[in-house]
């Protein structure tokens, strides 16, 4: 009976072993086939095929479902803001030192280089340092950098910090001493922050104390925002004019808004036609349109009725100042075709003022065609007086030969003698 028990126990163990191995049998079979094939190749003197490809790997073609790939340190460096590939040995050395110890890298730059070379190196170090620890980088700059290097690297560092954590950058700037460095930092932050979070940027700038720092930050914010959303920037500038009396900022934003979208800007300025500062808004609108398309702006003004709430004959003055600067020939041709009246007089005044430094004789001749007598005398006096400061003989000769009333001729001759 003992032998029967042993056989049964052995069969039971074999059964359990088979059950355990069963899932792996296909793999074992494949490995056995590979082993047998390899043994056969070795017997025949052929290279073994072990199932492992030892040839040069073929680069995999990118597919849409490959998933995320691990970014290598080289790729990370290439993606870092402000870092570009270069073979400049000086820049490479600055980067190497910055990776090891940015503070020591800065000290090395201060001792080894000067002028533009030092500034280039500092910008590189700041780009790497601020990407890892913006606050430490800026603290070092605030305490150690001087002159142009201080301003440029501080600006660069704040921009990088603003991309990652503008709120922290704002808190850091709030604690700076009130000087030019704080103004530089505030401008850099406002210009960068408004591109991603305009409401937060506007709120921070509005909270700055009145003074030059707030003024410069406000200006930087407007210049950056106007390129991204001209209408939103103009609406904000309108509130700045309303509550803080910053009419210049309103004029600048509307001027740029009018270049980008004249019809939208026109609707915007029409909405404020009754406001106290509407003349600034409307004049800026005309200038913006004129800078982008002077001929089109001239046609627009010509079709505007005097009954229009935003009409003013004086807008032609601003138009001609812009147009005469860019194309005096086309401007003079248009001017020669205009009917007499207040708008033509305003246009001639602006045209004459603009060409004065280039063509004083033509400026005086055009001034003499203004219909309004008071305005004509005013522009003639200005024109001849300026001309006489550099070429008095030519100015006097023109006064003697031009078609002028005797009283006007005597007045202008006296002006030349007085100058």
Residue pairs with C-beta under 8 A, 6 or more apart in sequence:
21 28
34 49
34 50
34 51
37 49
38 48
38 49
38 50
41 47
41 48
41 49
42 48
60 66
71 79
77 83
78 85
80 127
80 128
80 131
81 127
81 131
81 159
81 160
81 163
82 123
82 124
82 126
82 127
82 156
82 160
83 95
83 124
83 127
83 128
86 92
90 113
90 117
90 120
90 121
91 120
91 121
91 124
94 105
94 109
94 120
94 121
94 124
94 125
95 124
95 125
95 128
97 104
97 105
97 108
97 125
98 105
98 124
98 125
98 128
98 129
99 128
102 125
102 128
102 129
102 136
102 137
102 140
103 140
105 121
105 125
106 122
106 125
106 140
106 144
106 145
109 118
109 121
109 122
109 125
110 118
110 144
113 121
118 149
119 148
119 149
119 152
119 153
122 145
122 149
122 152
122 153
123 152
123 153
123 156
126 137
126 141
126 153
126 156
126 157
126 160
127 156
127 160
129 136
129 137
129 140
129 157
130 137
130 138
130 156
130 157
130 160
130 161
131 160
131 164
134 157
134 158
134 160
134 161
134 164
134 165
134 168
134 169
135 161
135 168
135 172
137 157
138 154
138 157
138 158
138 161
138 172
138 185
141 150
141 153
141 154
141 157
142 154
142 176
142 181
145 153
145 154
150 181
151 180
151 181
151 184
154 181
154 184
154 185
154 188
155 184
155 185
155 187
155 188
158 169
158 173
158 184
158 185
158 188
158 189
158 192
159 188
159 189
159 192
161 168
161 169
161 172
161 189
162 169
162 188
162 189
162 192
162 193
163 192
166 189
166 192
166 193
166 196
166 197
166 200
166 201
167 200
169 185
169 189
170 189
170 193
170 204
173 182
173 185
173 186
173 189
176 182
176 185
178 211
178 213
182 213
183 212
183 213
183 216
183 217
186 205
186 208
186 213
186 214
186 216
186 217
186 220
187 216
187 217
187 219
187 220
188 220
189 201
189 204
189 217
190 201
190 204
190 205
190 217
190 218
190 220
190 221
190 224
191 220
191 221
191 223
191 224
192 224
193 200
193 201
193 204
193 221
194 201
194 202
194 221
194 224
194 225
194 228
195 224
195 225
195 228
198 225
198 229
198 232
201 221
202 221
202 236
205 214
205 217
205 218
205 221
208 214
208 217
218 240
218 246
218 249
219 249
222 233
222 236
222 237
222 249
222 252
222 253
225 232
225 233
225 236
226 233
226 234
226 252
226 253
226 256
226 257
230 253
230 256
230 257
230 260
230 261
230 265
231 257
231 261
231 264
231 268
233 253
233 256
233 257
234 250
234 253
234 254
234 257
234 265
234 268
235 268
236 253
237 246
237 249
237 250
237 252
237 253
237 254
238 250
238 272
240 246
240 249
240 250
241 247
241 249
241 250
241 277
247 277
247 280
250 277
250 280
250 281
250 284
251 280
251 281
251 283
251 284
252 284
254 265
254 268
254 269
254 281
254 284
254 285
254 288
255 284
255 285
255 287
255 288
255 291
256 288
257 264
257 265
257 268
257 288
258 265
258 266
258 284
258 285
258 286
258 287
258 288
258 289
258 292
259 288
259 289
259 291
259 292
262 288
262 289
262 292
262 293
265 285
265 288
265 289
266 285
266 310
269 278
269 281
269 282
269 285
269 310
270 309
270 310
272 278
272 281
273 282
273 309
273 310
275 281
278 310
279 312
282 310
282 312
282 315
283 314
283 315
283 318
286 297
286 301
286 315
286 318
286 319
287 318
287 319
287 322
289 296
289 297
289 300
290 297
290 318
290 319
290 322
290 323
291 322
294 319
294 322
294 323
294 326
294 327
294 330
294 331
295 323
295 330
295 334
297 319
298 319
298 323
298 334
301 315
301 316
301 319
301 343
304 310
304 311
305 311
313 341
313 342
313 343
313 345
313 346
314 346
315 346
316 343
316 344
316 346
316 347
316 350
317 346
317 347
317 349
317 350
318 350
319 347
319 350
320 331
320 335
320 347
320 348
320 349
320 350
320 351
320 354
321 350
321 351
321 353
321 354
323 330
323 331
323 334
323 351
324 331
324 332
324 350
324 351
324 354
324 355
325 354
328 351
328 354
328 355
328 358
328 359
331 351
332 351
332 366
335 344
335 347
335 348
335 351
335 366
338 344
338 347
340 371
341 371
342 372
344 371
345 370
345 371
345 372
345 375
348 366
348 367
348 369
348 370
348 379
349 367
349 370
349 375
349 379
351 366
352 363
352 364
352 366
352 367
352 379
352 383
353 363
353 379
353 382
355 362
355 363
355 366
356 363
356 383
356 386
356 387
360 383
360 386
360 387
360 391
360 394
360 395
361 387
361 394
361 398
363 383
363 387
364 380
364 383
364 384
364 387
364 395
364 398
364 402
365 402
367 376
367 379
367 380
367 382
367 383
368 376
368 380
368 402
368 403
368 404
369 376
370 376
370 379
377 408
377 411
380 408
380 412
381 411
381 412
381 415
384 395
384 398
384 399
384 412
384 415
384 416
385 415
385 416
385 419
387 394
387 395
387 398
388 395
388 396
388 415
388 416
388 419
389 419
392 416
392 419
395 416
396 413
396 416
399 409
399 412
399 413
399 416
400 409
400 413
402 409
404 412
